[in-house]
């Protein structure tokens, strides 16, 4: 969704929820949940904000994201922090140099 379209929906009161998504070291993105004015079905729609070239709008911090919303007249948003899951690393047993377990371990594996 273009920022101009977002601003029009915000002024019309059609924006129902704003979310700032932050994931690890990635830049922050803004998601807008809205309903078209005059739509009797009340079907919520979601879209990420885009710049004029059609690229997803990214922010370096929450202050920049909040400023975009505030310029459109919105003063409330949710922060969603996504923590990437790392693949677990198998445990490697620590074995002393001259232990019985080490000789067993070397023969077994």
N, C-alpha and C positions, 0 to 999 in steps of 0.2 A: 504494500500500500504506500503510495506516494505521501510525502509530508503534507502537501496541499489538500489531498483527500482526507487525511487524518484530521487536519485542522477543521475542515468543513463538518465532518462527523462530530467532532468534539463540540463545536459551537451549536450544532443541532441537538445535542444531548443524546446522541446515539451510542457513544462509547460507554460500555458497561464495566470494563476492567482493563487495567494496564499492568503488564508484567515486564520486569527487567530480568533478563536471563544472563547469568554470569557463570562461566565454566572454566575453572582452573586458570590458565594463563591466556585464555582467549578473550577477545574484546567483548564488551557487554552489548547485547542486542535488545530491542524493545518490541514486545508483542502487544498488539491492540486487539481486544475483543469488543465487538460492536454488533448492533442490529440496525438494519436500514430503517430510516424514519418512514413511518406510514406502513410498514410491513406488519400485517396482522398475525403472521405465523410466529413471530418472535423467535426466529431461528438465529442463535448466536453464531457469529462468524469470527475467525481469527486470522490475523495477518501480521507479518513482520514489517516494520517501517523500512522504507526504501528512500534513497536519495533521488534526485532528479534524473540520474542516469540509469536508474533501475537496480542499482546495487544495494544490498542489505546495509542499512545504516548501522554503524558500530560506534560505540562510545568507549572512552578510556576509563571512565569512572561513573559512579552513580550521579554525581553532580551534573555532568553533561546530559545524561539521560533525563534527569528530573527537569532541567532547564527546557528541554524540548517539550515535555508535557506541560510545563507551566506556561509556556508561550501559547499553547493551544487552549489554555484555560482549565487544565486538569491539575489537581493537587493531591492525587492519591494514586499509589502504585504498589505492587507487590514485588519483592525481590526474591528471585528463585536462584539459588546457588546449586549448581550441578557439580558433583564431585566425581571425577572420572575413576572408574574401577581399574586397578592395576591387576595384571595376571599374577597369581601367587607363584612364588619361587619355591621349588621343592627344597626341603631342609636337607642340609648336608651334615652328617654327624661329625663332630669334632673328636678325633681319636689321637691319643698320645702315641708317640713314636714306637715304643716297645711294649705295647699292651697285647693281651691275648685277643681282645676284641678286634684289634687291627688286623691281625693275621687271619682271623675268621672272616672279617669283612672283605679283605683282599681276595680270599679264596672263593667266597660266595658271589661276589660281583666281579 
